[in-house]
Amino acid sequence: MPNPRRIRPVEAAHVAALIELGTETGLSPWGAHDYLSEIKDKNSIMLRLETDVNHTIGFIVGRLITAADGSGIDAEIYNIAVSPHHQREGNGQLLFDAFFERCRQANVCRIWLEVRVSNEKAISFYTHNSFAIQHLRKGLYRSPPEDGYLMSRTL
């Protein structure tokens, strides 16, 4: 039987684990300063998935933003990662569901994210969660260079 999982807010003490997971999963690199700044931002939604022994196995980082047309509140997901050892266990979905719930509580209308065009696994996961491609952004990523999709979903 798998260990129980819990969603908890990210705190400064968790930053090293987030950096390690980001490196393991090939995320665009964020440093400690980036995460610590995000923790301090009142509009941030930073959640981590932990095991019953407080080991971080996943996280999601996003922020509440003003809708582009000024009509309300949107949210943007900056990073989501699940340890390769804990993928395909529903953990990404747990993080998404918790993020969506926070967005609903904040009356978010639309959620946005960007993804590398080659990341078929992530695109499939996002599409399964009702995200749709809105635009192709040429040269969005630098290391390595690649185009990205801007995807969104309404709540």
Phi, psi and omega in degrees: 000132182292153177296146175297146179246146178227143173262129180224155174294149175281136175238167182305324181296345183265355188301318181299320178295322179294317179298317179297315178296320178299319178293315180301325187259002175077025176292156170301132190294134170241139176265175180303319180301319180299312180294317181296322176297320181293321178302322183283342183283122183296342180267000181284148169237107182234114183234146176234149177257126182234157175277178179293350176251025175064025177271125180286122179241359178187163177201162174221138179232127177208182183208145171284135181224161174285133178304145183305325180270006178073010187275351182171209183250132171245177174223153177231133175266125180265318183212142168217135180211144172229134179310136178306331180286348184235017176279160180065027177240008181087007184289322175299321179294321176301316179295314179300314182299319179294320178296315180300320180296318177298321179294317178300318179298331180266007181060039177290138179268318186218145177244136182242154171202164175238149182211145176298141181297335181276351185274072185299323180298314179293317180300318178298317179298315180294319179297319176300333179261026173071020172276147177230146178291130179255320183208154168264129178250106181295134175063028184296320184257147184253328189229091356281162180298133180194154173282162178223157174260140167265123182238154177210165173211151175266156177256000000 
